[in-house]
Amino acid sequence: MVNGYMAFSIEQRKRIVAENPSMKANIGEVGKMIGKEWHALSEAEKAKYSKKGASMKTKTRKAKKVATEEVSKKKKTRKSGRKMSGYMKFAQKVRPSIVKGDAKMQKDVTLVAKEIGKQWRALSDAEKKSYA
């Protein structure tokens, strides 16, 4: 989690090291300087960094989620060197809409699989072929 102090620290560390390149390796001393500067801030200034920290946390979570999804997609398409079946392509497409906003579905893989199967069976042959 990125809190206000951490957001402030990241910003100030860059400034301090830029102003004093010889301190780059002296992490402890830089940390002490950052701590003193943090304690000198007003509550309003600290609140500004708290908002910045919350924004950084959201961006970090989104980046991790995207990276995880990309790795997952690569694994799915490379399994055994075979192409994905039409059913699997369909499942990848509809799964997000099935679990979105439904806490029960998000926790129960079996329910999701049953719903995907139900929707697949409801497709016409022509619709199924479009996923091949």
N, CA, C and O atoms as CSV, one atom per row, in Angstrom:
chain,resi,resn,atom,element,x,y,z
A,1,MET,N,N,0.837,-1.185,0.000
A,1,MET,CA,C,0.000,0.000,0.000
A,1,MET,C,C,0.879,1.244,0.000
A,1,MET,O,O,1.928,1.281,0.642
A,2,VAL,N,N,0.444,2.233,-0.711
A,2,VAL,CA,C,1.171,3.491,-0.766
A,2,VAL,C,C,0.392,4.505,0.064
A,2,VAL,O,O,-0.712,4.909,-0.301
A,3,ASN,N,N,0.987,4.909,1.189
A,3,ASN,CA,C,0.335,5.919,2.012
A,3,ASN,C,C,0.947,7.284,1.712
A,3,ASN,O,O,1.835,7.402,0.868
A,4,GLY,N,N,0.466,8.313,2.407
A,4,GLY,CA,C,0.940,9.668,2.163
A,4,GLY,C,C,2.435,9.827,2.380
A,4,GLY,O,O,3.122,10.469,1.586
A,5,TYR,N,N,2.932,9.242,3.455
A,5,TYR,CA,C,4.364,9.356,3.737
A,5,TYR,C,C,5.196,8.713,2.626
A,5,TYR,O,O,6.221,9.255,2.214
A,6,MET,N,N,4.750,7.563,2.152
A,6,MET,CA,C,5.504,6.879,1.095
A,6,MET,C,C,5.524,7.710,-0.190
A,6,MET,O,O,6.555,7.800,-0.856
A,7,ALA,N,N,4.380,8.319,-0.539
A,7,ALA,CA,C,4.326,9.170,-1.731
A,7,ALA,C,C,5.277,10.358,-1.563
A,7,ALA,O,O,6.002,10.719,-2.490
A,8,PHE,N,N,5.264,10.957,-0.379
A,8,PHE,CA,C,6.168,12.073,-0.079
A,8,PHE,C,C,7.617,11.615,-0.162
A,8,PHE,O,O,8.464,12.299,-0.738
A,9,SER,N,N,7.893,10.461,0.414
A,9,SER,CA,C,9.251,9.926,0.456
A,9,SER,C,C,9.805,9.686,-0.944
A,9,SER,O,O,10.955,10.023,-1.227
A,10,ILE,N,N,9.000,9.114,-1.805
A,10,ILE,CA,C,9.434,8.845,-3.185
A,10,ILE,C,C,9.825,10.149,-3.873
A,10,ILE,O,O,10.870,10.241,-4.516
A,11,GLU,N,N,8.966,11.149,-3.724
A,11,GLU,CA,C,9.205,12.441,-4.360
A,11,GLU,C,C,10.453,13.124,-3.782
A,11,GLU,O,O,11.300,13.618,-4.525
A,12,GLN,N,N,10.550,13.142,-2.462
A,12,GLN,CA,C,11.660,13.840,-1.812
A,12,GLN,C,C,12.992,13.131,-2.008
A,12,GLN,O,O,14.024,13.786,-2.153
A,13,ARG,N,N,12.983,11.812,-2.014
A,13,ARG,CA,C,14.226,11.064,-2.223
A,13,ARG,C,C,14.858,11.456,-3.560
A,13,ARG,O,O,16.068,11.666,-3.647
A,14,LYS,N,N,14.020,11.551,-4.607
A,14,LYS,CA,C,14.529,11.951,-5.915
A,14,LYS,C,C,15.164,13.337,-5.847
A,14,LYS,O,O,16.243,13.561,-6.396
A,15,ARG,N,N,14.487,14.265,-5.170
A,15,ARG,CA,C,14.993,15.643,-5.063
A,15,ARG,C,C,16.295,15.684,-4.270
A,15,ARG,O,O,17.260,16.320,-4.695
A,16,ILE,N,N,16.328,15.016,-3.131
A,16,ILE,CA,C,17.513,15.041,-2.265
A,16,ILE,C,C,18.726,14.453,-2.976
A,16,ILE,O,O,19.812,15.030,-2.928
A,17,VAL,N,N,18.549,13.316,-3.631
A,17,VAL,CA,C,19.666,12.673,-4.330
A,17,VAL,C,C,20.113,13.522,-5.523
A,17,VAL,O,O,21.303,13.584,-5.834
A,18,ALA,N,N,19.143,14.185,-6.200
A,18,ALA,CA,C,19.516,15.053,-7.322
A,18,ALA,C,C,20.353,16.238,-6.840
A,18,ALA,O,O,21.302,16.657,-7.503
A,19,GLU,N,N,19.983,16.770,-5.671
A,19,GLU,CA,C,20.717,17.903,-5.110
A,19,GLU,C,C,22.043,17.476,-4.482
A,19,GLU,O,O,22.986,18.266,-4.432
A,20,ASN,N,N,22.123,16.221,-3.997
A,20,ASN,CA,C,23.312,15.709,-3.313
A,20,ASN,C,C,23.659,14.318,-3.841
A,20,ASN,O,O,23.407,13.328,-3.154
A,21,PRO,N,N,24.226,14.218,-5.036
A,21,PRO,CA,C,24.501,12.906,-5.638
A,21,PRO,C,C,25.333,11.983,-4.756
A,21,PRO,O,O,25.194,10.763,-4.844
A,22,SER,N,N,26.182,12.533,-3.918
A,22,SER,CA,C,27.023,11.691,-3.057
A,22,SER,C,C,26.204,10.957,-1.995
A,22,SER,O,O,26.699,10.003,-1.395
A,23,MET,N,N,24.949,11.384,-1.748
A,23,MET,CA,C,24.107,10.749,-0.731
A,23,MET,C,C,23.312,9.569,-1.278
A,23,MET,O,O,22.599,8.900,-0.531
A,24,LYS,N,N,23.433,9.313,-2.579
A,24,LYS,CA,C,22.649,8.240,-3.198
A,24,LYS,C,C,22.813,6.911,-2.461
A,24,LYS,O,O,21.840,6.177,-2.286
A,25,ALA,N,N,24.021,6.599,-2.035
A,25,ALA,CA,C,24.285,5.330,-1.356
A,25,ALA,C,C,23.979,5.383,0.138
A,25,ALA,O,O,23.953,4.343,0.795
A,26,ASN,N,N,23.749,6.569,0.682
A,26,ASN,CA,C,23.517,6.716,2.112
A,26,ASN,C,C,22.015,6.740,2.394
A,26,ASN,O,O,21.446,7.783,2.717
A,27,ILE,N,N,21.399,5.596,2.268
A,27,ILE,CA,C,19.943,5.461,2.394
A,27,ILE,C,C,19.452,5.930,3.769
A,27,ILE,O,O,18.428,6.606,3.873
A,28,GLY,N,N,20.178,5.574,4.796
A,28,GLY,CA,C,19.769,5.944,6.158
A,28,GLY,C,C,19.719,7.444,6.365
A,28,GLY,O,O,18.763,7.958,6.945
A,29,GLU,N,N,20.731,8.149,5.901
A,29,GLU,CA,C,20.777,9.601,6.071
A,29,GLU,C,C,19.689,10.290,5.257
A,29,GLU,O,O,19.059,11.241,5.719
A,30,VAL,N,N,19.479,9.801,4.048
A,30,VAL,CA,C,18.410,10.351,3.206
A,30,VAL,C,C,17.064,10.125,3.901
A,30,VAL,O,O,16.216,11.017,3.919
A,31,GLY,N,N,16.875,8.961,4.458
A,31,GLY,CA,C,15.635,8.653,5.177
A,31,GLY,C,C,15.402,9.583,6.353
A,31,GLY,O,O,14.274,10.016,6.589
A,32,LYS,N,N,16.458,9.895,7.094
A,32,LYS,CA,C,16.348,10.825,8.223
A,32,LYS,C,C,15.921,12.215,7.744
A,32,LYS,O,O,15.087,12.873,8.365
A,33,MET,N,N,16.508,12.642,6.634
A,33,MET,CA,C,16.157,13.961,6.084
A,33,MET,C,C,14.683,13.986,5.656
A,33,MET,O,O,13.969,14.958,5.901
A,34,ILE,N,N,14.255,12.920,5.027
A,34,ILE,CA,C,12.857,12.845,4.582
A,34,ILE,C,C,11.923,12.876,5.794
A,34,ILE,O,O,10.908,13.573,5.783
A,35,GLY,N,N,12.271,12.121,6.835
A,35,GLY,CA,C,11.453,12.095,8.051
A,35,GLY,C,C,11.316,13.471,8.681
A,35,GLY,O,O,10.221,13.863,9.084
A,36,LYS,N,N,12.410,14.205,8.768
A,36,LYS,CA,C,12.371,15.564,9.336
A,36,LYS,C,C,11.474,16.468,8.501
A,36,LYS,O,O,10.679,17.239,9.038
A,37,GLU,N,N,11.610,16.367,7.181
A,37,GLU,CA,C,10.784,17.193,6.300
A,37,GLU,C,C,9.303,16.829,6.423
A,37,GLU,O,O,8.437,17.704,6.392
A,38,TRP,N,N,9.023,15.548,6.560
A,38,TRP,CA,C,7.630,15.090,6.711
A,38,TRP,C,C,7.020,15.668,7.983
A,38,TRP,O,O,5.892,16.161,7.962
A,39,HIS,N,N,7.750,15.611,9.077
A,39,HIS,CA,C,7.231,16.109,10.358
A,39,HIS,C,C,7.029,17.620,10.337
A,39,HIS,O,O,6.237,18.148,11.118
A,40,ALA,N,N,7.737,18.324,9.452
A,40,ALA,CA,C,7.595,19.773,9.355
A,40,ALA,C,C,6.393,20.194,8.499
A,40,ALA,O,O,6.016,21.366,8.498
A,41,LEU,N,N,5.798,19.253,7.781
A,41,LEU,CA,C,4.658,19.584,6.923
A,41,LEU,C,C,3.405,19.870,7.745
A,41,LEU,O,O,3.224,19.340,8.841
A,42,SER,N,N,2.543,20.722,7.187
A,42,SER,CA,C,1.241,20.973,7.811
A,42,SER,C,C,0.320,19.798,7.508
A,42,SER,O,O,0.610,18.980,6.635
A,43,GLU,N,N,-0.783,19.720,8.227
A,43,GLU,CA,C,-1.752,18.643,7.987
A,43,GLU,C,C,-2.333,18.744,6.572
A,43,GLU,O,O,-2.611,17.725,5.941
A,44,ALA,N,N,-2.513,19.959,6.082
A,44,ALA,CA,C,-3.045,20.145,4.725
A,44,ALA,C,C,-2.057,19.595,3.685
A,44,ALA,O,O,-2.460,18.961,2.710
A,45,GLU,N,N,-0.762,19.847,3.908
A,45,GLU,CA,C,0.245,19.338,2.979
A,45,GLU,C,C,0.317,17.814,3.047
A,45,GLU,O,O,0.486,17.152,2.023
A,46,LYS,N,N,0.190,17.262,4.249
A,46,LYS,CA,C,0.206,15.804,4.394
A,46,LYS,C,C,-1.008,15.188,3.700
A,46,LYS,O,O,-0.909,14.123,3.091
A,47,ALA,N,N,-2.152,15.865,3.797
A,47,ALA,CA,C,-3.377,15.369,3.148
A,47,ALA,C,C,-3.188,15.306,1.633
A,47,ALA,O,O,-3.684,14.389,0.979
A,48,LYS,N,N,-2.467,16.285,1.079
A,48,LYS,CA,C,-2.179,16.301,-0.362
A,48,LYS,C,C,-1.411,15.034,-0.753
A,48,LYS,O,O,-1.703,14.416,-1.777
A,49,TYR,N,N,-0.445,14.659,0.055
A,49,TYR,CA,C,0.344,13.460,-0.236
A,49,TYR,C,C,-0.465,12.184,0.019
A,49,TYR,O,O,-0.230,11.164,-0.628
A,50,SER,N,N,-1.401,12.236,0.945
A,50,SER,CA,C,-2.267,11.076,1.173
A,50,SER,C,C,-3.107,10.794,-0.070
A,50,SER,O,O,-3.293,9.641,-0.459
A,51,LYS,N,N,-3.612,11.869,-0.689
A,51,LYS,CA,C,-4.380,11.704,-1.932
A,51,LYS,C,C,-3.492,11.158,-3.039
A,51,LYS,O,O,-3.902,10.287,-3.805
A,52,LYS,N,N,-2.276,11.677,-3.116
A,52,LYS,CA,C,-1.336,11.220,-4.134
A,52,LYS,C,C,-1.011,9.742,-3.918
A,52,LYS,O,O,-0.917,8.978,-4.879
A,53,GLY,N,N,-0.842,9.342,-2.658
A,53,GLY,CA,C,-0.552,7.949,-2.332
A,53,GLY,C,C,-1.696,7.032,-2.735
A,53,GLY,O,O,-1.472,5.946,-3.270
A,54,ALA,N,N,-2.927,7.475,-2.475
A,54,ALA,CA,C,-4.092,6.669,-2.855
A,54,ALA,C,C,-4.155,6.502,-4.367
A,54,ALA,O,O,-4.497,5.428,-4.863
A,55,SER,N,N,-3.828,7.553,-5.093
A,55,SER,CA,C,-3.812,7.487,-6.553
A,55,SER,C,C,-2.736,6.521,-7.039
A,55,SER,O,O,-2.960,5.744,-7.967
A,56,MET,N,N,-1.568,6.576,-6.405
A,56,MET,CA,C,-0.475,5.676,-6.773
A,56,MET,C,C,-0.860,4.228,-6.506
A,56,MET,O,O,-0.528,3.337,-7.288
A,57,LYS,N,N,-1.565,3.994,-5.393
A,57,LYS,CA,C,-1.983,2.640,-5.044
A,57,LYS,C,C,-2.939,2.097,-6.104
A,57,LYS,O,O,-2.826,0.939,-6.506
A,58,THR,N,N,-3.869,2.917,-6.551
A,58,THR,CA,C,-4.821,2.500,-7.576
A,58,THR,C,C,-4.106,2.173,-8.875
A,58,THR,O,O,-4.401,1.163,-9.512
A,59,LYS,N,N,-3.164,3.025,-9.272
A,59,LYS,CA,C,-2.413,2.788,-10.505
A,59,LYS,C,C,-1.597,1.509,-10.400
A,59,LYS,O,O,-1.508,0.746,-11.362
A,60,THR,N,N,-1.004,1.273,-9.243
A,60,THR,CA,C,-0.202,0.070,-9.038
A,60,THR,C,C,-1.065,-1.177,-9.149
A,60,THR,O,O,-0.677,-2.154,-9.790
A,61,ARG,N,N,-2.231,-1.142,-8.525
A,61,ARG,CA,C,-3.138,-2.290,-8.593
A,61,ARG,C,C,-3.563,-2.574,-10.023
A,61,ARG,O,O,-3.589,-3.727,-10.455
A,62,LYS,N,N,-3.901,-1.505,-10.762
A,62,LYS,CA,C,-4.324,-1.689,-12.154
A,62,LYS,C,C,-3.194,-2.271,-12.984
A,62,LYS,O,O,-3.418,-3.164,-13.801
A,63,ALA,N,N,-1.990,-1.773,-12.783
A,63,ALA,CA,C,-0.839,-2.276,-13.543
A,63,ALA,C,C,-0.584,-3.747,-13.239
A,63,ALA,O,O,-0.284,-4.526,-14.143
A,64,LYS,N,N,-0.704,-4.130,-11.962
A,64,LYS,CA,C,-0.502,-5.530,-11.594
A,64,LYS,C,C,-1.577,-6.403,-12.216
A,64,LYS,O,O,-1.293,-7.505,-12.687
A,65,LYS,N,N,-2.814,-5.915,-12.218
A,65,LYS,CA,C,-3.916,-6.693,-12.779
A,65,LYS,C,C,-3.709,-6.903,-14.280
A,65,LYS,O,O,-3.905,-8.008,-14.788
A,66,VAL,N,N,-3.315,-5.849,-14.983
A,66,VAL,CA,C,-3.078,-5.954,-16.428
A,66,VAL,C,C,-1.947,-6.936,-16.696
A,66,VAL,O,O,-2.052,-7.774,-17.591
A,67,ALA,N,N,-0.871,-6.840,-15.929
A,67,ALA,CA,C,0.270,-7.742,-16.121
A,67,ALA,C,C,-0.141,-9.190,-15.881
A,67,ALA,O,O,0.245,-10.085,-16.633
A,68,THR,N,N,-0.915,-9.414,-14.844
A,68,THR,CA,C,-1.384,-10.763,-14.519
A,68,THR,C,C,-2.273,-11.304,-15.632
A,68,THR,O,O,-2.156,-12.469,-16.012
A,69,GLU,N,N,-3.161,-10.461,-16.153
A,69,GLU,CA,C,-4.052,-10.894,-17.233
A,69,GLU,C,C,-3.262,-11.229,-18.500
A,69,GLU,O,O,-3.586,-12.188,-19.200
A,70,GLU,N,N,-2.230,-10.442,-18.791
A,70,GLU,CA,C,-1.421,-10.702,-19.985
A,70,GLU,C,C,-0.690,-12.032,-19.863
A,70,GLU,O,O,-0.633,-12.803,-20.821
A,71,VAL,N,N,-0.137,-12.301,-18.696
A,71,VAL,CA,C,0.556,-13.572,-18.478
A,71,VAL,C,C,-0.430,-14.719,-18.599
A,71,VAL,O,O,-0.124,-15.747,-19.203
A,72,SER,N,N,-1.608,-14.545,-18.028
A,72,SER,CA,C,-2.637,-15.581,-18.081
A,72,SER,C,C,-3.057,-15.866,-19.520
A,72,SER,O,O,-3.224,-17.026,-19.898
A,73,LYS,N,N,-3.228,-14.818,-20.325
A,73,LYS,CA,C,-3.612,-15.007,-21.719
A,73,LYS,C,C,-2.538,-15.764,-22.489
A,73,LYS,O,O,-2.842,-16.641,-23.297
A,74,LYS,N,N,-1.278,-15.416,-22.231
A,74,LYS,CA,C,-0.177,-16.093,-22.916
A,74,LYS,C,C,-0.151,-17.564,-22.551
A,74,LYS,O,O,0.066,-18.412,-23.417
A,75,LYS,N,N,-0.368,-17.880,-21.288
A,75,LYS,CA,C,-0.366,-19.275,-20.857
A,75,LYS,C,C,-1.488,-20.045,-21.517
A,75,LYS,O,O,-1.301,-21.190,-21.929
A,76,LYS,N,N,-2.656,-19.427,-21.623
A,76,LYS,CA,C,-3.811,-20.110,-22.195
A,76,LYS,C,C,-3.622,-20.407,-23.672
A,76,LYS,O,O,-4.061,-21.449,-24.158
A,77,THR,N,N,-2.979,-19.511,-24.381
A,77,THR,CA,C,-2.815,-19.733,-25.814
A,77,THR,C,C,-1.645,-20.652,-26.119
A,77,THR,O,O,-1.572,-21.192,-27.223
A,78,ARG,N,N,-0.717,-20.851,-25.173
A,78,ARG,CA,C,0.452,-21.683,-25.429
A,78,ARG,C,C,0.307,-23.104,-24.893
A,78,ARG,O,O,1.155,-23.945,-25.190
A,79,LYS,N,N,-0.702,-23.396,-24.139
A,79,LYS,CA,C,-0.841,-24.721,-23.540
A,79,LYS,C,C,-0.713,-25.807,-24.588
A,79,LYS,O,O,-1.444,-25.818,-25.579
A,80,SER,N,N,0.190,-26.692,-24.373
A,80,SER,CA,C,0.416,-27.860,-25.222
A,80,SER,C,C,0.641,-27.517,-26.693
A,80,SER,O,O,0.566,-28.394,-27.554
A,81,GLY,N,N,0.912,-26.269,-26.978
A,81,GLY,CA,C,1.157,-25.868,-28.354
A,81,GLY,C,C,-0.085,-25.929,-29.232
A,81,GLY,O,O,0.012,-25.803,-30.452
A,82,ARG,N,N,-1.238,-26.119,-28.629
A,82,ARG,CA,C,-2.481,-26.224,-29.411
A,82,ARG,C,C,-3.232,-24.911,-29.374
A,82,ARG,O,O,-3.081,-24.112,-28.450
A,83,LYS,N,N,-4.046,-24.702,-30.399
A,83,LYS,CA,C,-4.900,-23.524,-30.421
A,83,LYS,C,C,-6.045,-23.736,-29.440
A,83,LYS,O,O,-6.408,-24.866,-29.112
A,84,MET,N,N,-6.594,-22.637,-28.987
A,84,MET,CA,C,-7.738,-22.731,-28.079
A,84,MET,C,C,-8.978,-23.145,-28.862
A,84,MET,O,O,-9.145,-22.780,-30.025
A,85,SER,N,N,-9.822,-23.895,-28.220
A,85,SER,CA,C,-11.073,-24.310,-28.853
A,85,SER,C,C,-12.030,-23.126,-28.911
A,85,SER,O,O,-11.835,-22.120,-28.229
A,86,GLY,N,N,-13.053,-23.258,-29.723
A,86,GLY,CA,C,-14.074,-22.221,-29.811
A,86,GLY,C,C,-14.732,-21.975,-28.466
A,86,GLY,O,O,-15.019,-20.837,-28.094
A,87,TYR,N,N,-14.966,-23.065,-27.743
A,87,TYR,CA,C,-15.575,-22.942,-26.419
A,87,TYR,C,C,-14.695,-22.115,-25.491
A,87,TYR,O,O,-15.196,-21.261,-24.759
A,88,MET,N,N,-13.381,-22.363,-25.516
A,88,MET,CA,C,-12.471,-21.637,-24.637
A,88,MET,C,C,-12.417,-20.150,-25.007
A,88,MET,O,O,-12.356,-19.291,-24.127
A,89,LYS,N,N,-12.440,-19.853,-26.303
A,89,LYS,CA,C,-12.463,-18.458,-26.742
A,89,LYS,C,C,-13.746,-17.779,-26.260
A,89,LYS,O,O,-13.727,-16.642,-25.787
A,90,PHE,N,N,-14.855,-18.502,-26.391
A,90,PHE,CA,C,-16.135,-17.978,-25.928
A,90,PHE,C,C,-16.093,-17.738,-24.420
A,90,PHE,O,O,-16.544,-16.700,-23.936
A,91,ALA,N,N,-15.549,-18.703,-23.686
A,91,ALA,CA,C,-15.474,-18.596,-22.232
A,91,ALA,C,C,-14.655,-17.376,-21.817
A,91,ALA,O,O,-15.047,-16.652,-20.901
A,92,GLN,N,N,-13.531,-17.142,-22.475
A,92,GLN,CA,C,-12.708,-15.972,-22.164
A,92,GLN,C,C,-13.473,-14.680,-22.420
A,92,GLN,O,O,-13.318,-13.704,-21.686
A,93,LYS,N,N,-14.292,-14.677,-23.452
A,93,LYS,CA,C,-15.032,-13.464,-23.805
A,93,LYS,C,C,-16.150,-13.171,-22.800
A,93,LYS,O,O,-16.323,-12.024,-22.389
A,94,VAL,N,N,-16.906,-14.192,-22.405
A,94,VAL,CA,C,-18.096,-13.942,-21.578
A,94,VAL,C,C,-17.819,-13.968,-20.073
A,94,VAL,O,O,-18.608,-13.427,-19.298
A,95,ARG,N,N,-16.723,-14.581,-19.647
A,95,ARG,CA,C,-16.452,-14.699,-18.217
A,95,ARG,C,C,-16.476,-13.350,-17.484
A,95,ARG,O,O,-17.118,-13.254,-16.439
A,96,PRO,N,N,-15.806,-12.308,-17.986
A,96,PRO,CA,C,-15.818,-11.036,-17.253
A,96,PRO,C,C,-17.218,-10.495,-17.006
A,96,PRO,O,O,-17.497,-9.970,-15.928
A,97,SER,N,N,-18.098,-10.616,-17.990
A,97,SER,CA,C,-19.459,-10.101,-17.810
A,97,SER,C,C,-20.256,-10.957,-16.832
A,97,SER,O,O,-21.174,-10.456,-16.182
A,98,ILE,N,N,-19.927,-12.213,-16.719
A,98,ILE,CA,C,-20.632,-13.100,-15.788
A,98,ILE,C,C,-20.259,-12.782,-14.343
A,98,ILE,O,O,-21.127,-12.744,-13.471
A,99,VAL,N,N,-18.985,-12.557,-14.087
A,99,VAL,CA,C,-18.541,-12.342,-12.704
A,99,VAL,C,C,-18.638,-10.890,-12.264
A,99,VAL,O,O,-18.638,-10.613,-11.064
A,100,LYS,N,N,-18.720,-9.959,-13.207
A,100,LYS,CA,C,-18.741,-8.538,-12.869
A,100,LYS,C,C,-19.910,-8.211,-11.951
A,100,LYS,O,O,-21.071,-8.454,-12.280
A,101,GLY,N,N,-19.577,-7.655,-10.798
A,101,GLY,CA,C,-20.592,-7.199,-9.859
A,101,GLY,C,C,-21.328,-8.304,-9.109
A,101,GLY,O,O,-22.247,-8.007,-8.346
A,102,ASP,N,N,-20.961,-9.543,-9.296
A,102,ASP,CA,C,-21.627,-10.644,-8.612
A,102,ASP,C,C,-20.621,-11.330,-7.693
A,102,ASP,O,O,-19.823,-12.157,-8.135
A,103,ALA,N,N,-20.668,-10.980,-6.417
A,103,ALA,CA,C,-19.699,-11.501,-5.445
A,103,ALA,C,C,-19.735,-13.023,-5.375
A,103,ALA,O,O,-18.694,-13.660,-5.217
A,104,LYS,N,N,-20.922,-13.608,-5.491
A,104,LYS,CA,C,-21.041,-15.061,-5.415
A,104,LYS,C,C,-20.307,-15.722,-6.583
A,104,LYS,O,O,-19.604,-16.717,-6.405
A,105,MET,N,N,-20.478,-15.158,-7.773
A,105,MET,CA,C,-19.812,-15.705,-8.956
A,105,MET,C,C,-18.302,-15.520,-8.865
A,105,MET,O,O,-17.546,-16.391,-9.294
A,106,GLN,N,N,-17.856,-14.397,-8.311
A,106,GLN,CA,C,-16.433,-14.116,-8.206
A,106,GLN,C,C,-15.722,-15.123,-7.317
A,106,GLN,O,O,-14.524,-15.357,-7.472
A,107,LYS,N,N,-16.451,-15.713,-6.397
A,107,LYS,CA,C,-15.849,-16.654,-5.451
A,107,LYS,C,C,-16.025,-18.114,-5.838
A,107,LYS,O,O,-15.323,-18.977,-5.310
A,108,ASP,N,N,-16.942,-18.406,-6.744
A,108,ASP,CA,C,-17.264,-19.797,-7.044
A,108,ASP,C,C,-17.019,-20.119,-8.518
A,108,ASP,O,O,-17.846,-19.817,-9.378
A,109,VAL,N,N,-15.889,-20.726,-8.789
A,109,VAL,CA,C,-15.484,-21.078,-10.151
A,109,VAL,C,C,-16.492,-22.034,-10.790
A,109,VAL,O,O,-16.749,-21.953,-11.991
A,110,THR,N,N,-17.053,-22.923,-10.006
A,110,THR,CA,C,-18.006,-23.907,-10.520
A,110,THR,C,C,-19.251,-23.233,-11.074
A,110,THR,O,O,-19.738,-23.600,-12.143
A,111,LEU,N,N,-19.765,-22.248,-10.346
A,111,LEU,CA,C,-20.950,-21.533,-10.825
A,111,LEU,C,C,-20.654,-20.803,-12.139
A,111,LEU,O,O,-21.486,-20.781,-13.047
A,112,VAL,N,N,-19.482,-20.219,-12.228
A,112,VAL,CA,C,-19.091,-19.512,-13.448
A,112,VAL,C,C,-19.022,-20.500,-14.612
A,112,VAL,O,O,-19.544,-20.224,-15.692
A,113,ALA,N,N,-18.389,-21.634,-14.398
A,113,ALA,CA,C,-18.264,-22.642,-15.458
A,113,ALA,C,C,-19.636,-23.136,-15.910
A,113,ALA,O,O,-19.866,-23.325,-17.104
A,114,LYS,N,N,-20.538,-23.342,-14.969
A,114,LYS,CA,C,-21.892,-23.789,-15.328
A,114,LYS,C,C,-22.606,-22.740,-16.171
A,114,LYS,O,O,-23.288,-23.078,-17.138
A,115,GLU,N,N,-22.452,-21.473,-15.807
A,115,GLU,CA,C,-23.103,-20.400,-16.549
A,115,GLU,C,C,-22.510,-20.275,-17.957
A,115,GLU,O,O,-23.242,-20.065,-18.924
A,116,ILE,N,N,-21.209,-20.403,-18.066
A,116,ILE,CA,C,-20.569,-20.345,-19.388
A,116,ILE,C,C,-21.085,-21.492,-20.255
A,116,ILE,O,O,-21.420,-21.289,-21.422
A,117,GLY,N,N,-21.148,-22.689,-19.691
A,117,GLY,CA,C,-21.656,-23.845,-20.425
A,117,GLY,C,C,-23.093,-23.649,-20.873
A,117,GLY,O,O,-23.456,-23.997,-21.996
A,118,LYS,N,N,-23.902,-23.093,-19.993
A,118,LYS,CA,C,-25.312,-22.836,-20.311
A,118,LYS,C,C,-25.421,-21.863,-21.493
A,118,LYS,O,O,-26.212,-22.075,-22.411
A,119,GLN,N,N,-24.619,-20.796,-21.456
A,119,GLN,CA,C,-24.654,-19.814,-22.541
A,119,GLN,C,C,-24.115,-20.411,-23.843
A,119,GLN,O,O,-24.620,-20.103,-24.923
A,120,TRP,N,N,-23.098,-21.258,-23.744
A,120,TRP,CA,C,-22.526,-21.910,-24.935
A,120,TRP,C,C,-23.569,-22.803,-25.600
A,120,TRP,O,O,-23.733,-22.781,-26.820
A,121,ARG,N,N,-24.271,-23.586,-24.787
A,121,ARG,CA,C,-25.281,-24.493,-25.335
A,121,ARG,C,C,-26.430,-23.729,-25.992
A,121,ARG,O,O,-27.094,-24.258,-26.883
A,122,ALA,N,N,-26.667,-22.497,-25.560
A,122,ALA,CA,C,-27.763,-21.700,-26.120
A,122,ALA,C,C,-27.396,-21.090,-27.475
A,122,ALA,O,O,-28.272,-20.591,-28.182
A,123,LEU,N,N,-26.119,-21.126,-27.842
A,123,LEU,CA,C,-25.695,-20.573,-29.129
A,123,LEU,C,C,-26.088,-21.494,-30.278
A,123,LEU,O,O,-26.162,-22.714,-30.129
A,124,SER,N,N,-26.335,-20.881,-31.414
A,124,SER,CA,C,-26.603,-21.685,-32.626
A,124,SER,C,C,-25.266,-22.214,-33.131
A,124,SER,O,O,-24.209,-21.757,-32.696
A,125,ASP,N,N,-25.314,-23.184,-34.056
A,125,ASP,CA,C,-24.095,-23.728,-34.629
A,125,ASP,C,C,-23.285,-22.647,-35.339
A,125,ASP,O,O,-22.055,-22.644,-35.280
A,126,ALA,N,N,-23.988,-21.722,-36.014
A,126,ALA,CA,C,-23.296,-20.649,-36.726
A,126,ALA,C,C,-22.560,-19.741,-35.734
A,126,ALA,O,O,-21.433,-19.316,-35.986
A,127,GLU,N,N,-23.209,-19.454,-34.611
A,127,GLU,CA,C,-22.563,-18.616,-33.592
A,127,GLU,C,C,-21.349,-19.308,-33.005
A,127,GLU,O,O,-20.320,-18.679,-32.762
A,128,LYS,N,N,-21.477,-20.623,-32.776
A,128,LYS,CA,C,-20.347,-21.387,-32.240
A,128,LYS,C,C,-19.167,-21.390,-33.210
A,128,LYS,O,O,-18.012,-21.301,-32.793
A,129,LYS,N,N,-19.465,-21.494,-34.508
A,129,LYS,CA,C,-18.406,-21.514,-35.515
A,129,LYS,C,C,-17.639,-20.208,-35.561
A,129,LYS,O,O,-16.466,-20.186,-35.933
A,130,SER,N,N,-18.296,-19.112,-35.182
A,130,SER,CA,C,-17.620,-17.807,-35.206
A,130,SER,C,C,-16.488,-17.737,-34.177
A,130,SER,O,O,-15.628,-16.859,-34.258
A,131,TYR,N,N,-16.486,-18.647,-33.222
A,131,TYR,CA,C,-15.420,-18.695,-32.208
A,131,TYR,C,C,-14.316,-19.674,-32.588
A,131,TYR,O,O,-13.288,-19.731,-31.913
A,132,ALA,N,N,-14.509,-20.439,-33.648
A,132,ALA,CA,C,-13.525,-21.438,-34.053
A,132,ALA,C,C,-12.282,-20.823,-34.633
A,132,ALA,O,O,-11.360,-21.541,-35.020
